Amino acid sequence: MKTIPKSSVKVMSALLTARPDKQEEFLQTLQSLQGEIRNQSGCLECTVGQDAAGGPQFLIFMVWKDLVHLEAHMDSEAFRILLGATSVLTSPAGFRFIAADSAFSPQGFLGRSRRATA
């Protein structure tokens, strides 16, 4: 029986809702960070999308070559800016990880997530 090798690819996504008065500013921030993130070593995909009707919901979807590159991204200035922007410009939310194998656990990331604001 042939064994299918496990993928080391790591996926991170976030569905965020911009505050009504900060929607345009948040979109501009995401668009400026998108290119910077795409140029990071190990980034296979970085997509930013907005609700088709122009609503306040945004999606960030990133695919990383492996855990090493994802962790490097989470230690990068671009990720710090992204976390800062989400804490100021969006309703409380979090990032979600989709692991292609069982080697990755988001537990280490939880310390990096922002605290909920009222």
N, C-alpha and C positions, 0 to 999 in steps of 0.2 A: 504494500500500500504506500502510495506516494504521500509524503508529508508536505504540507504547504507551509513555507516559511512565514514567520510572523513579520509584519511590517513594523518598522521603527518610526514611521511617520506619526507626528503628533498634530492634532487639530485643536484650535482654540476658537471659540466664538462667543459673541456677546450680543444680546438684543437689548438695546438701551432706548429709553424714552427721554427726549430732550425736554427741558423745562420750556414752557410756551414762549417766554421772552428771550430764550437762549438758543433757539433752534438753528438759526442761520450761523451763529458763531460756532456751534458744535459741528455743523456740517463742514465749515471751513477748516476747523481744527482736524477733523477726521481726514479730509482730503489732503491736507498738507502732511500729515503723518503717514498716509498710505504709501507714498513714494519712498519715504525714508525707511519704512518697515520692509518694503519690497526689496530694497537694496541691502538689507542685512544678510549676512552669511547664513545659509541654511533655510531661508524663506522660500518656499515653493509657490505660495499664493498668499495674497493679501487683498481682500475685497471689502469694500465699504458700500453699503446700500442704504437707501432711504425708502420709507413707505412710498409706494407707487403714487398715492394720491397727494404726496407732499406733506404727509402727516409727520408727527414728531418722533416716530419710531425709526431707529437706525440699527443696522446689522453690521457687525465686524466679524469677518471670517478669515482665519489665518491657518495655513498649513506649513508645518516645519519639518525639515528633513529628519530630525530625531530629537530626543530629549535634550541633548547637549545644546543644540541651537535654540530650542524653545526656552530653556533656562537662561541662555545668554540674552535672548530678547527680553525676558522678564527682568533682567538686571540692567537693561539699556535705558538711556535717556529718553528715547522715544516712548517706551512703555511707561516710564514715570510721568511723562507729559500726558499720555493717554489716561492714566489713572487720575491725575490731577484734573483733567478736563471733565472726566465723568463725575468726579465728586462735586464740581462746581456747576456744571451745565446740564446734568441729567437727574432724573429721579433715581433713588437708590436701586441698584441692580448689581449683578455680578457676572463674571466671566465663567464660561462653561468649557470643560475640556472633554474631548472625545478621544480616548486613547485607542490606538489600533492594536495594542497589546496590553498585557497586564503589568508591564514594567513601570508604568507611570501612574503616580497618584497625585492629585492636586493638593494634598495636605500641606506640602511646603509652600504652595502658592497662597494658601488662605491667610497667612500672615501679611501678605502684600496687598490684599484686597482692602478697599476703603471701608470705612465705617458708615453705617446708614445715617442719613441726615433727615431731619424732620421737614 
